[in-house]
Amino acid sequence: MYSDFQKHLQAELERISDAGLYKDERVIGSPQAAEIELVDGQRVLNFCANNYLGLSNSPELIEAAKKALDTHGYGMSSVRFICGTSDLHKELEEKIAAFFGTEDTILYAACFDANGGLFEPLLTSEDAIISDSLNHASIIDGVRLCKAKRYRYENADMEDLENRLAAAQEQRFSIVVTDGVFSMDGNVAPLDKILKLAEKYNALVMVDESHSAGVVGKTGRGVTELFNVKGRVEIITGTLGKAFGGAIGGFTTGKKEIIALLRQRSRPYLFSNSIPPLVAAAGSRMIDMMTETNELQDKLHYNTSYFVDHISEMGFDIKPTQSAICAVMLYDARLSQEFASRLLDEGIYVIGFSYPVVPEGEARIRVQLSAAHVQEHLDKAIRAFEKIGKEMKVV
Ligand SMILES: *Cc1c(COP(=O)(O)O)cnc(C)c1O
């Protein structure tokens, strides 16, 4: 039996490869950091991690995790409601709520699960979900699992959103759902305008702060801080896998009744294991660090402006960004692959993105800045962009 299926899979893999879409994985032999070592021994500066605050290899987080290993062991061997809840889980949930100015938090194994288990317990076929066209795959999957009527509006297009909100008036409850930062362009959701429209049409608002938590806003509280609307959205989801230490874990934080119902009904929470205590402990330490000082957030903001200013001065086209993502537009798919590969030869690790990940004719190199980058790293990257940009006649 397997031989037919095997042939089918081999053909499918070939199609992926022929379309130039086969994703190879580079193997890293060092910790995740601003400078990493690949297993072939090449040392490169990393400009493509979500390690926005440089915490992936933070001595403080490692120490907190090690301590928790000694006091709380390795695994929980249970879901939360059976015997998988430790004091460390409760502490982290409270700290996340305090950080975002919300009422309560529920942890998940990943933000993919937080989004996947969010809508189905809260909404029924009587309700409406109005979702940005560029929302993350996990939101799309979560919406699919829910029977609510679906509406989709063009990315950050408020006129389109208003039309959908008006159309959704016949449903019982409506919720507007958006990423905080859209990961391909680095633009933010216009949350102030979204909230105004939500008020006008009596809708709830959910924002996924995965790429914005720790990054956006003066103190890194995300887009609700940027637009000065902290505490006004009903639901925030986010990940511990990006700025917040980069290990694993996700959360939903918001109104206490919403969180309470999720604890009763959210399937990835009810039927999937608790995060290990060491991750919860390091998460709490991470929130403490971000609350005690603004050093990392300030450093990230400085690094981002420095890089963006220099790259645009050189004549590169970049997408307007309000995050730590800088999309350097090259438009042509082959050109961006070649550009990224030449940057790697210069010791700069970035990824070229092209169709279907971004619209056709909008190929680009996505650069992600980090608080872990020091001046020398930024200057080296900028010089490499200039050198290759000139060689390839982009600038
Ligand atoms: C990365 C990301 C996720 C997934 O987070 P994980 O914790 O890695 O599952 C969800 N939503 C958005 C917007 C993301 O960028």
The ligand as an ORCA input file, in Angstrom:
! r2SCAN-3c Opt
* xyz 0 1
  C       4.676     33.646     15.967
  C       3.249     33.945     16.001
  C       2.331     33.056     16.557
  C       2.741     31.675     17.018
  O       3.415     31.740     18.215
  P       3.976     30.375     18.848
  O       3.996     30.642     20.309
  O       5.319     30.141     18.253
  O       3.004     29.302     18.491
  C       1.013     33.428     16.638
  N       0.587     34.634     16.177
  C       1.441     35.504     15.611
  C       0.933     36.822     15.125
  C       2.793     35.191     15.495
  O       3.629     36.055     14.929
*
